Amino acid sequence: MITSRLMRTLVRSSVCRFQSTTGAGVAESDDVVDSPRPLSDMPGPGGIYRMPYLGLAFMLKPFTNISQQDFHLLLDQLHDKYGEIVRMKVGNGDWVCTADPHDIERIYKSEGKYPKRFGLLMIEHHFNKTKKEKTIAFLQGPKWAELRQHIQRKLVRPKSALYYIDGQASVSRDFVERLKTTKPEDVRDLLFSYSTESIGVVCFNKRMGFMDEEMDPEVADYFENNKQFFTLLNKGITGFPFYKYFETPMYKKVINTYEKTYSFGRKQVEESLEQTKKMKEEGTFDAEEPNFMMSLLAEERLTTDQISGIVLDLLIGGTDSTAKTLEVMLDVLARHPEEQEKLYKEVHQFLGDDGDPTAENLPKMKYLVACCKESMRMNYPVVSGSNRILTEDIILSGYHVPKNTLILLNNRRMVLDRKYASDPDRYIPERWLRDAEGNKNVNIPSVGMIPFSIGVRNCVGRRFAEQEIYLATAKIIQKFKVGLVNPEVKNTITYQTFATLQDPAMLTFTSRR
C-alpha cells in the first residue's frame, strides 16, 4: 500500500513533470482538420499525474491546497497552464476538458439522437445491483428517449412552467412571511424548504408541509436526508470504485440517504395514484388541473413505475440546485444595493406593494431575469458545465478524441473570460438586456451561458427552477431590502454538486414599509 508520506515524496520528486505531454501549441478549431493529432498529444499534466486512479488524487488535497469541492480551481489552473483544451487522467481513463466555444458547439452538434452523459456512479451501481428500474435521470439510449418525449411538452417548452405559477406563487407568499421571523443563520434551511415545497406543488398540486414552522416528523426526515444526499452526491466520482466490490462506508451513506428520499417520494406518488383512481371512479378527475403527476396519468401510455420515476427525479432533483442558486443570488444582490434598487423599481412597477407575480406580468420583468442570469454567470451553478460521452469520434481543437471519451464542457471558464465578457468580475445585469433596436449587449457565445445545458438532453426542470427563483426574488425585493450581517466579509463559492456558498449567507431582510 502506498503511504501518504511516500505519495508526498513522489509528488515532490515529480513537480517538474507537471507539464504538458507535448510542447506544441493547440490547433485552431477549424471545421476541417487535414491531419488531426492523436489524443496522446493533447496538452495536460504528465508524469505521476497520469497514474490510473491516483493521478487526479495527486492534484488535490493533501498534496495541493485544492479540495475536491474546489475542482473548478484545478480546472482553472490546468487551462491557464495548457490552454483551452486539456487532457487529464481520471480513474482509469482520459477526460478532456474544453473551454473553446467552437469545440462546445461541435460537441452539441455531434451528440446524436441519444446524448450520453457521465452519470452518478454509486447510484447507477445501486440500480444495477438491486435490479430496480432506473429513473429517467439514469437512463441512456432509446429507453431515455422514450420517456423524454412524454415530458418534453409538459416541462421543457418556454411557457410550460407558467401553467403552475399560481400554486408556486402561493408558496412564495408563505416564504416571505416566514422570512420576517427567521434568523439569518436559519435562512439557508428556509430556502431549501421553499424550493422543496414549490416543486412539490408542481408534482402533486398540494402543500406537503415543508414550509410549516413545525414539520411533520416524516417530512422533516425527508428534508434532512435530501440535503445530505446532495452533499454526498459527488463523492466517489474520481477515485477507485471500491464500492463495486464491497459496500464502503461512503457508499452506504449515499445509498441510505437516496433510499430514504426515494421512499418518501414513492409514498407521495402512491397516495396521488390512489386519489386519482378515486376521482376517476367518482367522475371528478380533471386532466387540466395543474398537477404534473395527474397529467402523466392522463396519457395512459406510461407504467406506474415510469411515472413514479419521472416525478421522483423532478421532486428530488428540483430542490438543492434551486435553493443554492437562490441563496447565491440574494447574497449578490445584498452586495450590490444599486442594482437591488433598480430591481425593486421594476418589481414595484408590475406588482405594486402587495401584488403577486402572474403568468402575464412575470415574463415582462426583464431586469429580474437579467439579475438572475448575471448572478449565475459570476457563480456558475455547476462546476464546469455539462458533460458528454460521444458515440462517435470527434475532432476538437485539432485533436482526435475517440468515442466514449468523457468530455467536460467548461462553460464556467468561458463566461468569466475577458474575451467574451467585459469586466467579468463586475456584477452588471444590464449586459443581458437588449437595446432599443433589440440587439444584445453581451459578447458571450450562445453555447457559453447554458447552466441547464441545451439540446435534447437539457435539464427537464429548468423552467421550474427559474420560475421558483424569479418568484421568490420578486416577492423578497417587493417587501424587503436585502442586506448582510457582515457585508465586509467575502463569501466564497465551493461545489457540493452545485455552486454553494462556503458559509451561510447570513442575510438580513429589512421591511420597506
Buried (B, 14 or more C-beta within 10 A) or exposed (E): EEEEEEBEEBBEEBEEBBBBBBEEEBBEBEEEBEEBBEBEBBBBBBBBBBBEBBBBBBBBEEBBEBBBBBBBBBBBBBBEBBBBBBBBBBBEEBBBBBBBBBBBBBBBEBBEEBBBBBBBBBBBBBBEEEEEBBBBBBBBEEBBBBBBEBBEEBBBEEEBBBBBBBBBBBBBBBBBEBBEEBEBEEBBBBBBBBBBBBBBBBBBBBBBBBBBEEBEEEBBBBBBBBBBBBBBBBBBBBBBBEBBEEEBEBBEBBBBBBBBBBEBBBEBBEEBBEBBEEBEEEEEBEEEEBBBBBBBBBEEEBEEBBBBBBBBBBBBBBBBBBBBBBBBBBBBBBBBEEBBEBBBEBBBEBBEEEBBBBBEBBBEBEBBBBBBBBBBBBBBBBBBBBBBBBBEBBBBBBBBBEEEBBBBBBBBBBBBBEEBBEEBEEBBBBBBBEEEEEEEEBEBBEBBBBBBBBEBBBBBBBBBBBBBBBBBBBBBBBBBBBBBEEEEEEBEBBBBBBBBBEEBBBBBBEEEE
